[in-house]
Amino acid sequence: MNRPQVVIIGGGFAGLACARGLAKTKADVKLLDRRNFHLFQPLLYQVATGALSPANIAAPLRSIFRRQKNCQVLLAEVADFNTVDRKVELIDGRSVPYDYLVIAPGSTHHYFGQDEKWEPLAPGLKTIEDATEIRRKILSAFEAAELLQPSPARTALLTFIVIGGGPTGVEMAGAICELAKHTLKNDFREIDPRQARVILIENSPGILNNFHDSLSTIAKKSLVNMGAEVWNNTRLTEIHEDHVIVTQDNQSMRIDSHTVVWAAGVKASPLGKKIVDRLGAPASLDRAGRVVVDKACAIPGHQEIFVLGDAASFTTEDGKVLPGVAPVAMQQGRYVGELIAGTLKGEAISKSFSYLDKGNMATIGRSHAVVESGKIRLSGGIAWLAWLFIHILYLARFENRVLVLMQWFWNYLTRNRAARLITNVESQVK
Ligand SMILES: Cc1cc2nc3c(=O)[nH]c(=O)nc-3n(C[C@H](O)[C@H](O)[C@H](O)COP(=O)(O)OP(=O)(O)OC[C@H]3O[C@@H](n4cnc5c(N)ncnc54)[C@H](O)[C@@H]3O)c2cc1C
């Protein structure tokens, strides 16, 4: 008898949890990813600011599934779907047949309709390449400034702009401050890196808006104490090679800077639109381009196709759409793994997916973080320790956990960021 074929697209948090949940089944699981590694995105900002190396926060998918004999990892980019013949179509023209299809390709940057113009000027943080590109831009700006006499051009090089006051923007702004004010402070002869300006631009009146007001206020104070400028109620209108234009109180302002980091928004993977187009109604997308799923995380009318994590729009009993965060992706992955496993055993599973919200956390810098879980609200050193513990716990692979822990301990003692490498440079010397 042919074994059921479960195809999972995406080895991120959702896909990984789902594949693991199918370990003890009689299905053949094919995990397709265009990358050969699982990436722990929450620590990308540390790669972008030289605190960690890329390999510290990534784990090869093949080694993760080495012992799960029913799971085959395929390095493959999915381009489309043939839902009539039940096949996933790959970018190289091959196809992979499925009985059950789990779509978990995550999200990409969203530049509010300005993608082509803004993306090359203000890289967002989503992949290892993004992180090393941001690292290159930040470190190169200090290097270029060292070659100049005091001048507006030098000031522009030492001005760093982060767009978006959510967790990623706050983490980036805090980490650039630490880099400039502590790590690099004795490394240059012409410039004083402590003079660098780090400006966080946020459209709304606060930062970390999904946190309680008190924590949002504490986070802002901590960032300012670390040396960042937080510009609230400020809208970005233009980005250029050497400056940005923002609007505050209906007045336009120019800020000269060569380093702009985008942390203002993501949109769902384009694969969501592909599957909805192929299936037609009742399959649909929400306004953020995520596939609307039912209580079992399946596409309505297609109980064999599931969409998970950042690519899915799941509405809870109380009418809230679940956010694009790692715990949602992991819990959905586990749930769908169990659901398919149960179905294969002939068990009727009627339980809907329900999300256990354990809270929010964001770090601002050394010994500064905010944590919110139910009625518990923490900030400062204790919140930072909680943040550290949770991030170590969820890093894939024991080896990465040990290495990151040691690296953090060393960074804490010395304020060093050893991975300050300028890579991706096209040499001028032939
Ligand atoms: C900088 C940053 C910081 C974050 N910080 C936090 C945090 O502190 N806490 C938190 O809870 N969440 C955080 N998040 C969000 C969290 O990382 C996401 O919600 C989570 O990764 C979503 O999991 P996923 O499985 O849906 O997608 P992902 O983890 O993004 O995985 C998607 C996978 O699909 C693959 N893929 C995509 N398209 C294709 C294709 N066409 N063919 C084949 N493979 C494909 C990708 O290579 C990737 O491996 C952060 C995200 C970012 C970018």
The ligand as an SDF file (V2000), in Angstrom:
LIG
                    3D

 53 58  0  0  0  0  0  0  0  0999 V2000
   13.9370   40.2870   12.7600 C   0  0  0  0  0  0  0  0  0  0  0  0
   12.8000   39.4900   13.3310 C   0  0  0  0  0  0  0  0  0  0  0  0
   12.6510   39.4140   14.7090 C   0  0  0  0  0  0  0  0  0  0  0  0
   11.6110   38.6790   15.2430 C   0  0  0  0  0  0  0  0  0  0  0  0
   11.4930   38.6010   16.6080 N   0  0  0  0  0  0  0  0  0  0  0  0
   10.5380   37.8330   17.1440 C   0  0  0  0  0  0  0  0  0  0  0  0
   10.4560   37.6560   18.5630 C   0  0  0  0  0  0  0  0  0  0  0  0
   11.2530   38.2300   19.3210 O   0  0  0  0  0  0  0  0  0  0  0  0
    9.4710   36.8560   19.0590 N   0  0  0  0  0  0  0  0  0  0  0  0
    8.6000   36.2110   18.2230 C   0  0  0  0  0  0  0  0  0  0  0  0
    7.7490   35.4680   18.7020 O   0  0  0  0  0  0  0  0  0  0  0  0
    8.6290   36.3580   16.9010 N   0  0  0  0  0  0  0  0  0  0  0  0
    9.5890   37.1470   16.3430 C   0  0  0  0  0  0  0  0  0  0  0  0
    9.6480   37.2810   14.9760 N   0  0  0  0  0  0  0  0  0  0  0  0
    8.6130   36.6600   14.1440 C   0  0  0  0  0  0  0  0  0  0  0  0
    8.8900   35.1800   13.9470 C   0  0  0  0  0  0  0  0  0  0  0  0
   10.2390   34.9790   13.5510 O   0  0  0  0  0  0  0  0  0  0  0  0
    7.9250   34.6650   12.8770 C   0  0  0  0  0  0  0  0  0  0  0  0
    6.6120   34.8660   13.3420 O   0  0  0  0  0  0  0  0  0  0  0  0
    8.1470   33.1950   12.6230 C   0  0  0  0  0  0  0  0  0  0  0  0
    9.4380   32.9820   12.0760 O   0  0  0  0  0  0  0  0  0  0  0  0
    7.0900   32.6560   11.6590 C   0  0  0  0  0  0  0  0  0  0  0  0
    7.3140   31.2950   11.4620 O   0  0  0  0  0  0  0  0  0  0  0  0
    6.9090   30.6130   10.0830 P   0  0  0  0  0  0  0  0  0  0  0  0
    7.2240   29.1690   10.2580 O   0  0  0  0  0  0  0  0  0  0  0  0
    5.5420   31.0200    9.7110 O   0  0  0  0  0  0  0  0  0  0  0  0
    7.8730   31.2590    8.9910 O   0  0  0  0  0  0  0  0  0  0  0  0
    9.4620   31.3480    8.9290 P   0  0  0  0  0  0  0  0  0  0  0  0
   10.0880   31.0570   10.2440 O   0  0  0  0  0  0  0  0  0  0  0  0
    9.7520   32.6610    8.2820 O   0  0  0  0  0  0  0  0  0  0  0  0
    9.8660   30.1720    7.9340 O   0  0  0  0  0  0  0  0  0  0  0  0
    9.4750   30.1740    6.6040 C   0  0  0  0  0  0  0  0  0  0  0  0
   10.3660   29.2160    5.8420 C   0  0  0  0  0  0  0  0  0  0  0  0
    9.8190   29.0340    4.5500 O   0  0  0  0  0  0  0  0  0  0  0  0
   10.8560   29.0500    3.5820 C   0  0  0  0  0  0  0  0  0  0  0  0
   10.2690   29.4770    2.3200 N   0  0  0  0  0  0  0  0  0  0  0  0
    9.6710   30.6530    2.0270 C   0  0  0  0  0  0  0  0  0  0  0  0
    9.2230   30.6760    0.7750 N   0  0  0  0  0  0  0  0  0  0  0  0
    9.5500   29.4820    0.2250 C   0  0  0  0  0  0  0  0  0  0  0  0
    9.3600   28.9090   -1.0630 C   0  0  0  0  0  0  0  0  0  0  0  0
    8.7490   29.5670   -2.0560 N   0  0  0  0  0  0  0  0  0  0  0  0
    9.8440   27.6660   -1.2880 N   0  0  0  0  0  0  0  0  0  0  0  0
   10.4880   26.9730   -0.2970 C   0  0  0  0  0  0  0  0  0  0  0  0
   10.6830   27.4820    0.9270 N   0  0  0  0  0  0  0  0  0  0  0  0
   10.2160   28.7170    1.1970 C   0  0  0  0  0  0  0  0  0  0  0  0
   11.8640   30.0290    4.1610 C   0  0  0  0  0  0  0  0  0  0  0  0
   13.1700   29.7830    3.6190 O   0  0  0  0  0  0  0  0  0  0  0  0
   11.7840   29.7450    5.6460 C   0  0  0  0  0  0  0  0  0  0  0  0
   12.7170   28.7630    6.0580 O   0  0  0  0  0  0  0  0  0  0  0  0
   10.6900   38.0180   14.4020 C   0  0  0  0  0  0  0  0  0  0  0  0
   10.8440   38.0950   13.0160 C   0  0  0  0  0  0  0  0  0  0  0  0
   11.8970   38.8200   12.4870 C   0  0  0  0  0  0  0  0  0  0  0  0
   12.0650   38.8810   10.9880 C   0  0  0  0  0  0  0  0  0  0  0  0
  1  2  1  0
  2  3  1  0
  2 52  2  0
  3  4  2  0
  4  5  1  0
  4 50  1  0
  5  6  2  0
  6  7  1  0
  6 13  1  0
  7  8  2  0
  7  9  1  0
  9 10  1  0
 10 11  2  0
 10 12  1  0
 12 13  2  0
 13 14  1  0
 14 15  1  0
 14 50  1  0
 15 16  1  0
 16 17  1  0
 16 18  1  0
 18 19  1  0
 18 20  1  0
 20 21  1  0
 20 22  1  0
 22 23  1  0
 23 24  1  0
 24 25  2  0
 24 26  1  0
 24 27  1  0
 27 28  1  0
 28 29  2  0
 28 30  1  0
 28 31  1  0
 31 32  1  0
 32 33  1  0
 33 34  1  0
 33 48  1  0
 34 35  1  0
 35 36  1  0
 35 46  1  0
 36 37  1  0
 36 45  1  0
 37 38  2  0
 38 39  1  0
 39 40  1  0
 39 45  2  0
 40 41  1  0
 40 42  2  0
 42 43  1  0
 43 44  2  0
 44 45  1  0
 46 47  1  0
 46 48  1  0
 48 49  1  0
 50 51  2  0
 51 52  1  0
 52 53  1  0
M  END
$$$$
